[in-house]
Amino acid sequence: MIRLLIICQLSSIIFGQKIFDEFEKGRNNNYHSKETFRFDTVPDDGSYTILLESVEGSIEVRTHAGAGAEITITRKIRARTEKKAKRLVKDAKILVYHLEDDQLIQVRSEKKIHYKRNVHTEFELKLPMNINLNLETAGGDIDVTDIRGESVFRTSGGDLDLENLMGRVEAHTSGGDIDISRIEGLIRVHTSGGSIKIVNSDGQFNASTSGGDLEFRHLTGNIDAQTSGGSITLDNIEGETVECRTSGGDINAEDISANLTGSTSGGEIDLESIKGHVDVTTSGGDIKAQQITGALTCHITGGDIEGNGIIGPVDASTTAGDIELELSYDSSIKEYSFNLETQSGDLFIRVPIGLPVNVDAEIFGTGTTQDLNSDIPLNISSTENRISGIGQIQNGTIPMRLRATFGTITIEQE
């Protein structure tokens, strides 16, 4: 039985035979080693998986239509003698297996990986387009184009560049950037020390970074984004939900057709042309909103709120800042209401003429009636530390609650 298994394994390796082996000496103690393996029977039907593990070096994947695969391993060595260079190659030997029964090509180091600064390794894979990938390197970039299948990528010290992929994609790097374009599928990416950019793609997007920016442009699908040390940019997004969180940067969103939730502990929020409900908070910056169609909820611990072209209900508050809003109106939107409050600042609101609001305004910390100014007729009353005004337009079906402390309230009609 043991003999039979050995024969079967050897027969399978024949299909992945080495077709090229080169060792050359260059200038200035530089040497060059190249090995090429060919797998003629690997089909172009998505049944096979390429597995790279326990290796160090950069990985490049290019594809073609039709069967057949080729793997080239190139090493650039710096050594005082040719004997020393060949020993370095031998010590870093790469094993290549073709396991036909498992429909698997496996590439791995013969020994435990030890970083060798005098040896630089590159893996070049020429594969059928319909194939699955599981690629992991201890130190290097991963560059992949034109794959249809499940893909998992991991690098401990390099960038990831992924283009024109279809299928489930997972990508992780501990020390580089991730750049993704023209991908369709479920996408989950993370970097511990870089930025992430995803453009021109369609699917479900989950992206996180501990130390960089997140950028999403021209996407269709839902987004879940988180960064501990950077900003988040969203542009031309169409989906159902967009969720973004940052502990130390800004949130910029433009041309969004989705419900948007965003929070930042130390930055500003800038929103423009949003079709959907918006719920945003910041602990240390301003919020600017333009052309919002949908419910707007925004809360600030310390900053100003500014908005114009807001079509929908608004719930806005700041503990230390001004609120300035210019409202628009769409009769097709139901359940309109406005609730604005600043605990230390001024409040300004401009409403369309004829908008049937029911105004309930109060200012705390002052008894001066001139601090409450309104184009809408109000019944104003005052005490030593409080001013209140109530009034309505038409039947007053839309509640408008306005609260300010140590500030002013101004209501204008356009």
Secondary structure as GFF3:
##gff-version 3
##sequence-region A 1 414
A	DSSP	alpha_helix	2	14	.	.	.	ID=ss1
A	DSSP	beta_strand	18	25	.	.	.	ID=ss2
A	DSSP	beta_strand	30	39	.	.	.	ID=ss3
A	DSSP	beta_strand	49	55	.	.	.	ID=ss4
A	DSSP	beta_strand	58	64	.	.	.	ID=ss5
A	DSSP	beta_strand	69	78	.	.	.	ID=ss6
A	DSSP	alpha_helix	82	91	.	.	.	ID=ss7
A	DSSP	beta_strand	94	99	.	.	.	ID=ss8
A	DSSP	beta_strand	104	109	.	.	.	ID=ss9
A	DSSP	beta_strand	119	128	.	.	.	ID=ss10
A	DSSP	beta_strand	132	137	.	.	.	ID=ss11
A	DSSP	beta_strand	142	148	.	.	.	ID=ss12
A	DSSP	beta_strand	151	155	.	.	.	ID=ss13
A	DSSP	beta_strand	160	166	.	.	.	ID=ss14
A	DSSP	beta_strand	169	173	.	.	.	ID=ss15
A	DSSP	beta_strand	178	191	.	.	.	ID=ss16
A	DSSP	beta_strand	196	209	.	.	.	ID=ss17
A	DSSP	beta_strand	214	220	.	.	.	ID=ss18
A	DSSP	beta_strand	223	227	.	.	.	ID=ss19
A	DSSP	beta_strand	232	246	.	.	.	ID=ss20
A	DSSP	beta_strand	251	264	.	.	.	ID=ss21
A	DSSP	beta_strand	269	275	.	.	.	ID=ss22
A	DSSP	beta_strand	278	282	.	.	.	ID=ss23
A	DSSP	beta_strand	287	293	.	.	.	ID=ss24
A	DSSP	beta_strand	296	300	.	.	.	ID=ss25
A	DSSP	beta_strand	305	311	.	.	.	ID=ss26
A	DSSP	beta_strand	314	318	.	.	.	ID=ss27
A	DSSP	beta_strand	323	327	.	.	.	ID=ss28
A	DSSP	beta_strand	338	342	.	.	.	ID=ss29
A	DSSP	beta_strand	347	351	.	.	.	ID=ss30
A	DSSP	beta_strand	357	364	.	.	.	ID=ss31
A	DSSP	three_ten_helix	369	371	.	.	.	ID=ss32
A	DSSP	beta_strand	372	374	.	.	.	ID=ss33
A	DSSP	beta_strand	379	383	.	.	.	ID=ss34
A	DSSP	beta_strand	386	392	.	.	.	ID=ss35
A	DSSP	beta_strand	398	405	.	.	.	ID=ss36
A	DSSP	beta_strand	409	413	.	.	.	ID=ss37
###
